[in-house]
Structure formats: structure tokens, C-alpha cells
Amino acid sequence: MAWNSTLRTVGFFLAVAAASSVATAAVETLAAAIADPSWEASAMANCIYPGSVEWKSEAKRRPDQDGAVDARPPRAAVCLLGIARFLDATAESLRRNLLERLAMDHDLYAFASAGRREGACGDFRVKFPSRPSAQELQTLAGQLDVRSSSLAREWDVLAGFLEGAVASKLTWHDWPMELLPASGPWQKATKRPGNWLGSLARGTKKRPGSALAQYRSFQDCTEAVQWHERNVLHHEYSYVVASRWDLQWLIPFPGLPLLQSTDPEAVWVPGMQGDFYANDRFAAVPRRHAAAYFGVWQLIVSGRSEEVFNEQLPGSGLPVYDAENVNTETFLWARLAHAGVRVAGLPALAYVHCAPSQDLTSLRTLGYWSCTSFSQILGASNVRPEFLATLGGAKYPREFNAIVMTDNVLNGILHADLVEVSSATSADRQTGLPPRMTRLFPRDGVQRQPEWTQENLMAASFVGAQLEISRHLKEKDCLVPAEMKSSLVRCRRFLRVVLSLATLRGEFYEDALALARARVIAAPLHLESWLWLTLVLMHPYLKMQAAAAASARQALVLNGGHTCAQSMHAMLLQDRPAPTLQDLDEALGGPNATRASQAARRQVTCRLKRRRAARARVVGSCVAARSSPCLDSWLAFGSLFMHEGWLSAAAGVVVVLRADLWVEGEEATRPEEDPRVLAFEAKLRRAVEQPEGWATWGASLEDHLLDAPGRSDLLDEGWLRGQEARTGQGGRDLQAAGIRNVVFSYSPAWQRMVAVEFSTVP
């Protein structure tokens, strides 16, 4: 973005359709009137910022008596991002409970999406000498044929935020596929499944979600902040804060100084609704970690996102195309972990606001077709219906339930009534509402919440984490082996969180044991599964030391040289007899569980043998010439990969087939002419570009061919073992290379050191 105008210039840009000669003439007329030549009108041939209006303001720039910019730094940059819907309902709480509670001077950066306008390449950008009003902005949207999701009253509120911001951008291009080059390193990312690439659209498929728009707004925020630091402040901010426009802030933000004193190195995100990764709806980011959080667009465009996946999520899309589905929360956690950044969880403070509607065409939640009214959330209560009607609804009702728990901690409430039904007789005299509703939805602007301290901050975060875990356990998350096979990384994260909570609370060990047992049945030939089961069984709370020894013994059977397996087995066998089959039954949960584990082991072993037999046929039939039997062997090998969902491996077979001349009798057939090769390639293309699920929509066969394994890889045992180690679907990992040591911690309850975790490397 060209943030290079002079400090005293207020710039405004307008996107005008180049297809119209009238619009082109208007552009030329306006361009001639512009005094600053650095903001020339230019054709958007590369489609950098289609369908957008941008400007910079002089807000927060306070010259002293000598005319120089005030050297006192605003300590925080606040980027408001996303679709500016429901802003008329959220603006007050956004100002009162977030912006005014940061406890630091700050500059506002406003980046808003007002609707969707696809295919906007070829537009012009022009600098306007003055800013439009809210009504003019809305009129402009209509002239550009924008399907705006913003209402008139929302335009009025948004205009005020844009006017008061240091830098602003209003866009009608919510799906910025055109911002990506036609081809390049970013294509490698498309084989990684999930809505982390939401709005990726090629061919007839568009991947659900709007992640690319989010990443592009992060890039806008980064560039604007850097420009302001370099040209105005001459130093860096302390924090960069990011928030959605549609968050309804019910509880005051704790303040950046409190977060800084609690953990100055951490990126603070909501501790709830993160799927055991990192919630991406809000963040308070130390400036030194801003690149790790906000630099995601460049990470994808440059192809360096593959480094993140290979280190943190190697099984995502490889070898099985739809395994380890990645959402935006997962990718946020992965890139922060890749950068060595610690994540800390905030208690629940805000929820995503929405307006309930029975008409889906007017339900403006986009991508999540639900909005639960507060009448439904609160059920039968003593809150007046007319008051509830003014609150609208919540896109994710559990967020409000979590806010109630935060309110409980702050106010020392020991029950979980959503509206404090037990306090109905003590309604607030001024509002006539129960105390909780008066605190969370103050109509008089009076703040009734106690001040935050480190103690209640950590207590509220802890209670929120417990609520989140309890919900997932109730829903049997990561307890169904068949489902766990395709989500081993996520379920490992869940087990870690449960085990850490168990260590602090002295409970949840039975739940941790259930998760570890399910993992063994899901992936019986993964050494890590047995190591985790052994670790959980070792805890004195469970009183299952003999069962732990039996589990450790199974780990040694898989790899007798693994340091952790050796040390845990030796520790558990001190002054104890060797484990028995009954001990193994107890470790796994009974004879039926043992039989299920053995059956799973046989199934995996069968698939391992099948792959090696197909590879052996290729080696045996392709010694002399590129004959028809050799071609048949390669096609059978590729078909096996395709049947198992190893689409990138099958693409490697295509690379091999394209490279060779195939001999049929005395004639040589070029691969692009051989009907068998063409049929196989067409079948693979359909599997890649028209998959059964939506997780890999937008990917093409050419994407897979970019870095498909070659002939030497496909025929190499080491490559095959490496691929199998990535997956729980017919996979095997005998190394558990990421697990190095057992972590012990002193337990005051048991008055001894207990095993609580593994030290790991990516």
C-alpha cells in the first residue's frame, strides 16, 4: 500500500469501474485536480486493491509549538477488522469496554468490509480532496453495484470510526482471490485442507469461509502501522491489538498494562472457542510478535506457510488429502508456535453479535447460518421480554455462557444461573433487571464490574478453560477412534489441555485416561499413543502402576531403543513383577478394548503390506524397459494411493507416467497419448478438484504436481515410512521423534514428583 504521502496530507481513494468511459473521464478530471503527484490515478492491472476506498487522516498527530510532531508515543495500535455489520449495536460497548479500557494511549486503524463485490479487477484508484459523508459512502456502494450487507444506521456509525482513525480502508471485496498471483509458491498451500484458506476459489468450487479476506486485512493493518511508526512516531508501538467489529463487549477489558505485567511475552487471545488452538476473534499482540500474528498473507504468498505445516502440522493433507482439517484457529496457533511465541488465554469478555431472523436471506451472519436470540439463550427467566428483544442475539451462544462464568468469578458468585434467577427479588432499582443483566447490559453507562487483578484474571481464565473442556468431553470429542485417526494432532492438544487441568485441579484424570485409550485404539502402531497412555496411567491418582508398566512394555515392543519408553518402563518395574495380559486389559479399559486394539493393529498391518507389495511389483516389472507390464504396475500403484486418499502420492505417479515413453509391442507411446495414462490422470483430477467434502475445494491437480514426490521417493522405503508416520489412517510411527523427555512436577497433594507432560520438539 502506498502510505507515502506527506504528514499533512489527508488522502482519500475511490475505486471506479474502468469499463465505463464516463468513469474513466471522471478519473482523469479528478486526477488533474490532485496537487500531490505521489497519488496518481493508475490502472489496477494487477488487481492489488480492487473495489476499495482508502484514506489516511491526521488524527492523533499533534504538532507542538515548533510544528514538529509530538514525540510522546501512543503506546498501542488498535486494528478493527472484518465486516462492519451490527456496528450500530456493538459500537457503544466497543468504545466503553475495549477502547476506553486499554489503559494505554492508542491510535485507531479501521479496516472494514461493507459487502461483497467479486471480479473487480481493472478498477482505478483516485485520491479525493475531501471525505464523503456516511450517506455518500452508502450512495457510492449503490453506484458500484455492491451487495452491501450494511444498513443505513451502520454506515453512520462506521463513518465516525473511519474519520477518527489514523488509517482507514473500506472495501467491497470480501473474497480477494484476485489478490493472489495466477500461479506461484502459494499453490502448494491448497493441498492443506480446511477453511484456513476460506474463499479460495478456482474452477467451480469455492472453499467456505473468508480467511483470505482476514489475512489481507491483517496485511493492511501491518503496512499501515509500519508506515505510521516510521513516518510519524519514529518508534514502534508496545502492542498491536486486533478485534472484530461485531464483538459485543460485555465485560471491561483488563487493560494492556495488566496483561504486560502478567506475561509480557505472550500473545493474549480469548481462551474459549479456540478448538484447543488459538481463538482469532481478538488479540493483544506485543509489537515484537506482530509479524508472527499479522504476517500471514506474505507467509502464504511466498510459500513459506509450508514450513509452518511441515513443522507443526505435517499430517494436514499429507499423505491423506482430507486429514487434520485446519481452520483459522489452527493455523494461527501453528504459525505462532513456529515463531516460538507463547499464547495466553483471556477469560470470556465478548461475544459475536447478530440479529435473529427467520429469513436466511436477511440473516447477516455469513458462513454460519444461525443466530440465537437471548430469549432462547436465557429460556424461562424473570427478564422482561421487551428488554431481551433489544439485545439481539449471539452467533455462538456458548460465548455468552462463558461470559457468565467470567462475571461469576469477578463478583464471587458460586452458582451458574444465567440471569441469577435466585436474585429475582433483588432487581436493580434503577433498571428493574436482575443484577447480572444490569452489570452486563448497563443502559445507564455505569460500570458495575470490579476491577481486574492478576488473581481474578487468572482465575477467570482457568474457569473458562474448565468450562470449555467439560463441554468437549460431554460431546465425546476425541473419544471416537474412527474420528481420531484423521485428527491426531488436535486430539493430542486436547489430551494435553485435559492433563494440565487435571494436574492443577486433582481431577479429570479419568477423562485424560479415556482420551489416551481412544488414541491407542485409533493409532495402535504409533509409538506416541502408547507413551501418552503410559504417562497418564503413571499418575498416583489412578492407582494403576501395573497397567502403566504393561503399556510401557507395548511401547518397547514398537521401539526398544526409545529413551522415554526405556526410562518409564524401568521406573515402573522397580520392585514389581513383570506385567501380565490382565494388566494390559486394565491399561486399555478391559478385554473388549484389547481386542479392538488388536483388530486395529491387524488392519493397519494389512495396509502397510499392501503398499509394499504394490511398490515391489513396480520394481520387479520395470527393470529392463518401460513396458506395458511396467505401466500397469505404476497404474496399480497410483490407484492404490488414490483409493487410500494419498492424492499427492498419486500425483507423483502422474509425474512418473508423463516422463516416460511406454513401449507397446514395437511401438512407443507418448504419455499424453496413452489412453490408460489419460484415464488415470482424469480420475485423479476429479478426485482433487471435485472431492466428496469441501475441505480441499479450490485445489487443482497442478497444485499437487508442483511438489509431488518423484520416482526415487515413491520407490524408497524411507519416504514411505515418513508418509505413514504422518497419518493415523493406516499409518505407523515407531520413532515418536518429537517426544524427548518426561516432565515431572512436585505435587503437594501427593508429596512427590509426578509425571505431567512430555518435553517435545516439532
C-alpha positions in Angstrom: 0.0 0.0 0.0 1.3 3.4 -0.9 1.5 5.1 2.5 3.9 7.7 1.3 2.1 11.0 1.3 3.2 13.9 3.4 2.2 14.0 7.0 -0.2 16.9 6.5 -2.0 15.3 3.5 -5.4 13.8 4.0 -5.8 11.3 1.3 -8.9 9.6 0.0 -9.2 6.9 -2.7 -12.1 5.8 -4.7 -12.4 2.7 -6.8 -14.2 3.4 -10.1 -15.1 0.8 -12.7 -12.7 1.1 -15.6 -15.1 -0.4 -18.0 -17.2 2.8 -18.1 -16.0 5.7 -20.3 -17.8 8.1 -18.0 -16.0 6.8 -15.0 -12.6 7.0 -16.9 -13.3 10.6 -17.7 -14.1 11.3 -14.1 -10.9 9.7 -13.1 -8.9 11.9 -15.5 -10.7 15.0 -14.3 -10.1 14.2 -10.6 -6.5 13.2 -11.2 -5.8 16.6 -12.8 -7.0 18.3 -9.7 -4.7 16.4 -7.4 -1.8 18.5 -6.2 0.2 15.6 -4.8 1.7 13.7 -7.7 2.6 10.7 -5.5 -1.1 9.7 -5.6 -1.7 9.4 -9.3 -4.6 7.6 -10.7 -3.4 4.3 -12.0 -5.0 1.3 -13.7 -5.4 -1.8 -11.4 -3.9 -4.2 -13.9 -2.5 -6.4 -11.2 -5.7 -6.1 -9.1 -3.9 -5.1 -5.9 -6.8 -3.3 -4.1 -10.0 -3.7 -6.2 -13.3 -2.4 -5.0 -11.9 -0.3 -2.1 -12.0 3.2 -0.7 -8.9 4.2 1.3 -7.7 7.2 3.2 -5.4 8.5 5.9 -6.3 11.1 8.5 -4.4 13.5 10.6 -6.0 12.3 13.8 -3.6 11.8 16.7 -0.9 13.9 15.1 -0.4 16.8 17.4 2.2 19.3 16.3 4.0 21.2 19.1 4.8 24.9 19.1 7.7 24.4 16.7 5.5 22.5 14.3 7.2 19.1 14.9 5.2 16.0 15.6 4.6 15.4 19.3 7.2 12.8 20.5 5.0 11.3 23.2 4.2 7.9 21.8 0.7 6.4 21.6 1.6 3.0 23.1 -0.8 0.8 21.3 -2.2 0.4 17.8 -5.8 -0.9 17.6 -6.9 -2.5 14.3 -10.6 -3.0 13.9 -11.1 -5.6 11.1 -13.7 -7.5 9.2 -17.3 -7.0 8.1 -18.8 -3.9 9.8 -22.2 -5.5 10.4 -24.3 -4.8 13.5 -21.9 -1.9 14.3 -24.8 0.3 15.5 -25.4 -2.3 18.3 -21.8 -3.0 19.2 -20.1 0.4 18.9 -21.0 1.6 22.4 -19.6 -1.5 24.1 -16.6 -1.5 21.8 -15.7 2.0 22.9 -16.7 1.6 26.6 -15.3 -1.8 27.4 -12.4 -2.1 25.0 -11.0 1.2 23.6 -11.5 3.1 26.9 -10.2 0.2 29.0 -6.9 -0.4 27.2 -5.2 1.8 29.8 -2.7 2.9 27.2 -2.8 5.8 24.7 -3.6 4.3 21.3 -4.2 5.0 17.7 -7.1 3.5 15.8 -6.7 1.7 12.4 -10.1 1.0 10.8 -10.3 -1.7 8.1 -13.9 -2.5 7.2 -15.6 -4.7 4.7 -19.0 -3.4 3.7 -20.1 -6.2 1.4 -19.0 -8.3 -1.5 -18.1 -7.3 -5.0 -16.3 -10.0 -6.9 -14.4 -9.6 -10.1 -13.4 -6.1 -9.5 -10.0 -6.2 -11.4 -9.4 -3.3 -13.8 -10.6 -0.6 -11.4 -9.0 2.7 -10.9 -7.9 4.4 -7.7 -8.2 8.1 -7.3 -7.4 10.5 -4.4 -10.3 12.7 -3.4 -9.6 16.1 -1.8 -12.4 15.6 0.8 -14.1 12.8 2.7 -17.6 11.7 1.9 -20.3 11.5 4.5 -21.9 8.3 5.7 -24.8 8.9 3.2 -22.3 9.5 0.3 -20.5 6.3 1.2 -23.7 4.3 1.1 -24.6 6.0 -2.2 -21.2 5.1 -3.6 -21.8 1.5 -2.7 -25.0 1.6 -4.7 -23.4 3.2 -7.7 -20.7 0.5 -7.8 -23.5 -2.2 -7.7 -22.2 -3.5 -4.3 -24.2 -6.1 -2.5 -23.6 -4.3 0.7 -24.6 -6.0 4.0 -24.5 -2.7 5.9 -27.6 -0.8 6.9 -28.0 3.0 6.8 -27.6 3.3 10.6 -24.5 1.2 10.5 -23.0 3.4 7.8 -23.4 6.4 10.1 -21.5 4.7 12.9 -18.8 3.3 10.7 -18.2 6.8 9.2 -17.4 8.1 12.7 -14.8 5.3 13.3 -13.2 5.8 9.9 -13.0 9.6 10.4 -11.2 9.2 13.8 -8.7 6.6 12.6 -5.1 7.1 11.7 -5.5 5.0 8.6 -8.7 3.5 7.1 -9.8 1.3 4.4 -13.4 0.4 3.3 -13.7 -2.4 0.8 -16.4 -4.2 -1.1 -14.2 -7.1 -2.0 -14.7 -9.7 0.7 -13.2 -12.6 -1.3 -9.9 -11.4 -2.5 -8.9 -14.3 -4.8 -7.7 -11.9 -7.4 -5.1 -10.5 -5.0 -3.2 -13.8 -5.4 -0.9 -14.2 -8.4 -2.3 -16.6 -11.0 0.4 -19.1 -10.1 3.3 -19.2 -7.6 4.5 -20.7 -4.4 1.2 -20.2 -2.7 -0.3 -23.0 -4.8 1.4 -25.6 -2.5 -0.8 -24.5 0.3 -4.0 -25.5 -1.4 -3.5 -29.2 -0.6 -3.8 -28.4 3.1 -7.5 -29.0 3.9 -9.8 -26.7 5.9 -11.3 -23.2 6.0 -7.8 -21.7 6.9 -7.9 -20.9 3.1 -11.6 -19.9 3.2 -12.7 -18.2 -0.1 -10.1 -20.0 -2.2 -12.0 -20.2 -5.4 -10.9 -21.9 -8.6 -13.0 -23.8 -11.1 -16.5 -24.4 -9.8 -15.5 -24.8 -6.2 -15.1 -22.1 -3.5 -13.8 -23.1 -0.1 -16.1 -22.0 2.7 -15.1 -19.1 4.9 -13.4 -15.7 4.5 -9.9 -16.4 5.8 -8.2 -14.8 2.8 -10.1 -11.6 3.4 -9.0 -11.8 7.1 -5.4 -12.3 6.1 -5.5 -9.4 3.6 -6.9 -7.1 6.3 -4.0 -8.2 8.6 -1.6 -7.2 5.9 -3.3 -3.8 5.5 -3.0 -3.3 9.3 0.7 -4.3 9.3 1.6 -1.9 6.5 -0.4 1.0 7.9 1.1 0.5 11.4 4.6 0.3 10.0 4.1 3.4 7.9 2.9 5.4 10.9 5.7 4.2 13.1 8.3 5.1 10.5 6.9 8.4 9.4 5.1 9.8 12.4 6.1 8.2 15.7 9.7 7.3 14.8 9.5 4.3 17.2 7.4 1.2 17.5 4.2 0.6 19.4 4.2 -1.5 22.5 1.2 -3.5 21.4 -0.9 -4.1 18.3 -4.5 -5.0 19.2 -6.8 -6.7 16.7 -10.6 -7.0 17.1 -13.7 -7.8 15.0 -16.2 -5.1 14.5 -19.2 -7.3 15.5 -17.9 -8.2 19.0 -20.3 -7.2 21.8 -18.0 -6.4 24.8 -20.0 -7.2 28.0 -17.1 -7.2 30.5 -14.4 -4.5 30.5 -11.0 -5.4 29.0 -8.4 -6.0 31.8 -6.0 -3.4 30.3 -2.8 -3.8 28.5 -0.6 -2.9 31.5 -2.1 -5.8 33.5 -1.5 -8.2 30.6 2.0 -7.0 30.2 2.8 -7.4 33.9 1.3 -10.9 33.9 3.1 -12.2 30.9 4.9 -9.6 28.8 5.9 -12.1 26.1 2.6 -13.7 25.5 0.1 -13.1 22.7 -3.3 -12.8 24.5 -6.3 -14.3 22.8 -9.7 -15.4 24.1 -9.3 -18.7 25.9 -12.6 -20.1 24.7 -13.9 -21.2 21.3 -10.3 -21.8 20.0 -10.7 -25.5 19.4 -7.6 -26.1 21.6 -5.6 -23.9 19.4 -5.9 -20.0 19.3 -9.1 -18.1 19.0 -8.7 -15.5 16.2 -11.5 -13.0 17.1 -9.4 -10.8 19.2 -5.7 -10.5 20.1 -3.4 -8.3 22.1 0.0 -8.8 20.5 3.3 -7.5 21.8 4.8 -5.4 18.9 7.9 -7.7 18.6 5.5 -10.6 17.8 3.3 -8.7 15.4 4.9 -10.2 12.3 4.1 -13.7 13.6 0.5 -12.9 14.1 -0.3 -10.4 11.3 2.2 -11.5 8.6 0.1 -14.4 7.4 -0.7 -13.0 3.9 3.0 -12.8 3.0 3.5 -16.2 4.6 1.1 -17.8 2.1 2.0 -15.8 -1.0 5.7 -16.6 -0.5 5.0 -20.3 0.0 6.6 -20.2 3.5 3.4 -21.5 5.0 4.6 -25.0 4.0 7.4 -24.5 6.6 4.8 -24.0 9.3 2.8 -27.0 8.2 5.8 -29.3 7.9 6.9 -28.4 11.4 3.7 -28.1 13.3 1.0 -29.9 11.2 2.8 -32.3 8.9 -0.2 -34.7 8.6 -2.5 -32.0 7.3 -3.4 -33.1 3.8 -0.4 -35.4 3.6 -0.4 -38.2 2.9 -4.2 -38.4 3.2 -5.8 -35.4 1.4 -8.5 -34.6 3.9 -6.8 -35.5 7.2 -6.0 -33.0 10.0 -8.5 -30.4 8.8 -7.1 -26.9 9.6 -9.3 -23.9 10.5 -8.1 -20.3 11.0 -7.6 -21.0 14.8 -5.4 -24.0 14.0 -3.3 -22.0 11.5 -3.0 -19.1 14.0 -1.6 -21.4 16.7 0.7 -23.2 14.2 2.3 -20.0 12.9 2.8 -18.6 16.5 4.3 -21.9 17.6 6.5 -21.9 14.6 7.8 -18.4 15.6 8.3 -19.6 19.2 5.5 -17.2 20.5 3.7 -18.2 23.7 -0.2 -17.9 23.7 -2.1 -16.9 26.8 -5.8 -17.2 27.2 -8.1 -14.3 28.2 -11.4 -15.0 30.0 -14.6 -14.6 28.0 -15.3 -10.9 27.7 -17.2 -10.5 24.4 -19.4 -12.5 22.0 -20.2 -12.2 18.3 -23.4 -10.2 18.0 -26.1 -10.9 15.4 -29.7 -10.1 14.7 -32.1 -13.1 14.8 -34.2 -13.6 11.7 -36.3 -16.4 10.3 -35.4 -15.3 6.8 -32.0 -16.7 5.8 -31.7 -14.0 3.1 -31.6 -11.3 5.8 -29.6 -13.3 8.3 -26.3 -11.5 8.0 -24.0 -13.9 9.9 -22.3 -15.2 6.7 -21.0 -18.7 6.7 -22.8 -19.7 9.9 -26.5 -19.7 9.3 -27.6 -19.3 12.8 -28.4 -16.5 15.3 -29.7 -17.5 18.7 -31.9 -14.8 20.3 -31.4 -14.0 24.0 -34.9 -15.2 24.6 -33.7 -18.7 23.6 -30.4 -18.4 25.4 -31.9 -17.4 28.7 -35.0 -19.5 28.4 -37.6 -19.1 31.2 -36.4 -16.1 33.3 -37.6 -13.1 35.1 -36.1 -10.7 32.5 -38.6 -8.6 30.6 -39.3 -9.9 27.0 -39.2 -6.3 25.7 -35.7 -5.9 27.2 -34.5 -9.2 25.7 -35.8 -8.1 22.3 -33.4 -5.1 22.3 -30.3 -7.4 22.9 -30.5 -9.1 19.5 -28.7 -12.5 19.5 -25.4 -14.3 19.7 -23.9 -16.1 16.7 -22.2 -18.6 19.1 -24.4 -18.9 22.2 -21.7 -20.6 24.2 -19.7 -17.4 24.2 -22.4 -15.8 26.3 -22.5 -18.7 28.7 -18.7 -18.3 29.1 -19.1 -14.6 29.8 -21.5 -15.5 32.6 -18.7 -17.6 34.2 -16.3 -14.6 34.0 -18.9 -12.5 35.6 -19.2 -15.1 38.4 -15.5 -15.0 39.1 -15.4 -11.2 39.2 -18.3 -11.0 41.5 -17.7 -14.0 43.7 -20.9 -15.8 42.6 -20.9 -19.6 43.2 -23.9 -20.6 41.1 -24.3 -20.7 37.3 -27.8 -19.2 36.8 -27.5 -17.2 33.6 -29.6 -14.3 34.9 -29.3 -15.0 38.7 -32.9 -16.2 39.0 -32.3 -16.7 42.7 -31.8 -12.9 42.9 -35.1 -12.0 41.3 -36.3 -10.3 44.4 -33.2 -8.0 44.4 -33.6 -6.5 41.0 -31.7 -3.3 40.4 -34.0 -0.4 41.5 -33.0 1.8 38.5 -33.3 -0.7 35.7 -35.7 -3.2 37.2 -33.4 -6.0 35.9 -31.6 -8.8 37.7 -28.2 -7.7 38.9 -26.3 -9.8 36.3 -28.2 -8.3 33.4 -27.6 -4.8 34.8 -23.9 -5.5 35.0 -23.6 -7.0 31.5 -26.0 -4.7 29.7 -25.9 -1.3 31.5 -28.3 1.1 29.9 -27.1 4.0 32.0 -23.4 3.6 31.1 -22.5 2.9 34.7 -19.7 0.3 35.1 -20.6 -2.2 37.8 -17.9 -4.7 37.5 -15.0 -4.9 40.0 -11.5 -4.0 38.8 -9.3 -6.7 37.3 -6.3 -8.0 39.2 -3.8 -10.7 38.3 -5.6 -13.1 40.6 -9.1 -12.8 39.2 -7.7 -12.6 35.7 -6.0 -16.0 36.0 -9.0 -17.4 38.0 -11.5 -16.4 35.3 -9.2 -17.8 32.6 -8.9 -21.1 34.5 -12.7 -21.4 35.0 -13.3 -20.7 31.3 -10.8 -23.4 30.3 -12.6 -25.9 32.6 -15.9 -25.0 31.0 -14.5 -25.5 27.5 -13.0 -28.9 28.4 -16.2 -30.1 30.1 -18.2 -29.2 27.0 -15.9 -31.1 24.6 -15.8 -34.1 26.9 -19.6 -34.1 27.1 -19.7 -34.2 23.3 -17.4 -37.2 23.2 -14.8 -35.1 21.3 -11.6 -37.2 20.6 -13.2 -40.2 22.2 -14.2 -42.0 19.0 -11.2 -43.8 17.5 -12.6 -43.8 13.9 -12.7 -40.0 14.1 -9.4 -39.6 15.9 -7.5 -41.2 13.0 -7.8 -38.1 10.9 -7.2 -35.6 13.8 -4.3 -36.9 15.8 -2.6 -33.5 16.3 -5.8 -31.8 17.5 -6.6 -34.7 19.9 -3.1 -34.6 21.3 -3.7 -30.9 22.0 -6.9 -31.8 23.8 -5.2 -34.5 25.9 -2.5 -32.1 26.9 -5.0 -29.5 28.0 -7.1 -32.0 30.0 -3.9 -33.4 31.6 -2.7 -29.9 32.6 -6.1 -29.1 34.1 -6.1 -32.4 35.9 -2.7 -31.6 37.4 -4.0 -28.3 38.8 -7.4 -29.5 39.9 -6.6 -33.0 41.1 -9.3 -34.3 38.9 -10.0 -35.0 35.2 -7.6 -37.9 35.3 -10.3 -40.4 34.3 -11.1 -38.2 31.3 -7.4 -38.0 30.3 -7.2 -41.8 30.6 -10.2 -42.2 28.3 -8.6 -39.9 25.7 -5.3 -41.7 25.8 -7.0 -45.1 25.5 -9.0 -43.9 22.4 -5.8 -42.7 20.9 -4.2 -46.2 21.2 -7.1 -47.9 19.5 -7.1 -45.2 16.8 -3.4 -45.4 16.1 -2.0 -48.7 17.6 1.2 -48.6 15.7 2.1 -45.1 16.7 4.6 -45.2 19.5 3.4 -41.8 20.8 0.0 -43.3 21.5 1.5 -45.8 24.0 3.8 -43.2 25.5 0.8 -41.0 26.3 -1.2 -43.8 27.8 1.7 -44.8 30.0 2.2 -41.2 31.2 -1.5 -40.9 32.2 -1.5 -44.3 33.9 1.6 -43.5 35.9 -0.2 -40.8 38.0 -0.9 -41.9 41.6 -4.5 -40.7 41.4 -5.4 -43.6 39.2 -3.5 -46.3 41.2 -2.8 -48.2 38.0 1.0 -48.7 38.2 0.9 -52.3 36.9 -1.3 -51.2 34.0 1.2 -48.4 33.3 4.0 -51.0 33.2 2.1 -53.1 30.7 1.6 -50.0 28.5 5.3 -49.2 28.7 6.0 -52.7 27.7 4.0 -52.3 24.5 5.9 -49.1 23.7 9.1 -51.0 24.0 7.8 -53.7 21.6 7.4 -51.0 19.0 10.8 -49.4 19.7 13.0 -50.8 22.3 15.5 -48.0 21.8 13.3 -45.0 22.5 14.7 -43.2 25.6 11.3 -42.3 27.1 9.9 -45.8 26.7 13.0 -47.3 28.3 13.0 -44.9 31.3 9.3 -45.2 32.0 9.4 -49.0 31.8 12.5 -49.2 34.1 10.8 -46.9 36.6 7.6 -48.8 36.6 9.2 -52.2 37.1 11.1 -51.2 40.2 10.2 -53.8 42.9 7.3 -55.1 40.8 6.7 -58.3 38.8 6.5 -58.2 35.0 3.2 -57.1 33.7 0.6 -59.7 32.7 -2.1 -59.8 29.9 -4.6 -58.8 32.6 -2.6 -55.7 33.3 -2.7 -54.8 29.6 -6.5 -55.3 29.6 -6.7 -52.9 32.6 -4.5 -50.4 30.7 -6.7 -50.4 27.7 -10.1 -50.5 29.5 -10.9 -54.2 29.5 -10.8 -57.3 27.3 -13.1 -55.7 24.6 -10.8 -52.7 24.3 -7.8 -55.0 24.0 -9.5 -56.9 21.2 -10.4 -53.6 19.5 -6.7 -52.5 19.7 -5.5 -55.9 18.2 -8.1 -55.7 15.4 -6.9 -52.1 14.6 -3.3 -53.3 14.6 -4.2 -56.1 12.1 -6.0 -53.7 9.8 -3.0 -51.2 9.8 -0.5 -54.0 9.2 -2.6 -55.2 6.2 -2.5 -51.8 4.6 1.3 -51.5 5.2 1.9 -54.8 3.5 -0.4 -53.8 0.6 1.6 -50.7 -0.1 4.9 -52.5 -0.1 3.6 -55.3 -2.3 2.4 -52.7 -4.9 5.8 -51.0 -4.8 7.6 -54.3 -5.2 5.6 -55.0 -8.4 6.7 -51.8 -9.8 10.4 -52.5 -9.0 10.1 -56.1 -10.4 8.4 -55.2 -13.7 10.4 -52.1 -14.6 13.9 -53.5 -14.6 14.5 -53.7 -18.3 12.2 -51.4 -20.3 9.3 -49.1 -20.0 7.0 -51.9 -21.0 3.3 -52.4 -20.7 3.6 -54.5 -17.6 5.7 -51.8 -16.0 3.0 -49.2 -16.9 0.3 -51.5 -15.5 2.3 -51.7 -12.2 2.6 -48.0 -11.9 -1.0 -47.5 -12.6 -1.9 -50.1 -9.9 0.4 -48.3 -7.5 -1.2 -45.0 -8.3 -4.7 -46.4 -8.0 -3.8 -47.8 -4.5 -2.7 -44.3 -3.4 -5.8 -42.8 -4.8 -8.0 -45.4 -3.1 -6.4 -44.5 0.3 -6.7 -40.8 -0.3 -3.0 -40.3 -0.8 -3.6 -37.8 -3.6 -0.2 -36.1 -3.6 1.5 -39.5 -3.9 -0.9 -40.3 -6.8 0.2 -37.0 -8.4 3.8 -38.3 -8.1 2.7 -41.3 -10.2 1.4 -38.9 -12.8 4.8 -37.2 -12.9 6.4 -40.5 -13.5 4.0 -41.5 -16.2 4.3 -38.2 -18.0 8.1 -38.5 -18.1 8.4 -41.9 -19.9 7.7 -43.4 -23.3 5.7 -46.6 -22.8 6.5 -49.5 -25.2 3.5 -51.5 -26.5 4.9 -54.2 -28.8 7.3 -52.5 -31.1 5.7 -49.0 -30.8 6.5 -46.3 -28.3 3.5 -44.3 -27.0 3.9 -40.9 -25.6 2.3 -40.4 -22.1 -0.1 -37.7 -23.3 -1.4 -40.1 -26.0 -1.7 -43.3 -23.9 -5.4 -43.8 -23.1 -4.5 -45.6 -19.8 -2.4 -42.7 -18.6 -5.0 -40.2 -19.7 -7.8 -42.2 -17.9 -5.7 -42.3 -14.7 -4.9 -38.6 -14.8 -8.6 -37.7 -15.4 -9.7 -39.8 -12.5 -7.1 -38.2 -10.2 -8.1 -34.7 -11.4 -11.7 -35.4 -10.5 -10.6 -36.7 -7.0 -8.6 -33.5 -6.4 -10.9 -30.9 -8.0 -14.3 -32.4 -7.1 -13.7 -34.1 -3.8 -16.5 -35.6 -1.7 -16.1 -33.0 1.1 -15.5 -29.2 1.0 -12.2 -29.2 2.9 -9.9 -29.0 -0.2 -12.2 -27.1 -2.6 -10.2 -24.7 -4.7 -7.2 -27.1 -5.1 -6.1 -28.3 -8.6 -4.1 -31.2 -9.8 -1.4 -28.7 -11.0 -1.0 -27.6 -7.3 -0.3 -31.2 -6.3 2.1 -31.7 -9.2 4.3 -28.7 -8.1 6.0 -30.7 -5.3 4.8 -34.2 -5.9 7.2 -37.0 -4.9 9.4 -38.2 -7.7 10.2 -41.8 -8.9 13.0 -42.2 -6.3 10.8 -41.1 -3.5 7.9 -43.4 -4.4 10.2 -46.4 -4.5 12.1 -45.5 -1.4 11.2 -47.3 1.9 12.4 -44.3 3.9 10.0 -41.9 2.1 7.1 -44.4 2.6 7.8 -44.7 6.3 7.9 -40.9 6.6 4.5 -40.6 5.0 3.0 -43.3 7.1 4.3 -41.6 10.3 2.2 -38.5 9.4 -1.2 -40.3 9.5 -3.4 -42.3 11.7 -5.3 -43.8 8.7 -3.3 -46.9 8.1 -0.1 -45.3 9.4 2.8 -46.3 11.6 5.3 -44.2 13.5 7.9 -46.2 15.5 10.1 -43.2 16.3 7.9 -40.6 18.1 10.8 -38.3 17.3 9.0 -35.2 18.8 9.0 -36.7 22.3 12.3 -36.3 24.1 11.8 -36.5 27.9 9.2 -37.0 30.6 8.5 -33.8 32.6 8.0 -34.3 36.3 6.5 -31.8 38.7 6.2 -31.8 42.5 2.7 -32.5 43.7 1.8 -31.1 47.1 -1.3 -33.3 47.2 0.8 -36.5 46.7 4.0 -35.1 48.2 6.2 -36.4 45.5 7.2 -35.8 41.9 4.6 -36.9 39.4 4.8 -37.2 35.6 2.8 -34.4 34.0 4.0 -33.9 30.4 6.5 -34.7 27.7 9.1 -32.3 26.5 8.7 -32.2 22.8 10.2 -30.8 19.7 8.2 -30.1 16.5 
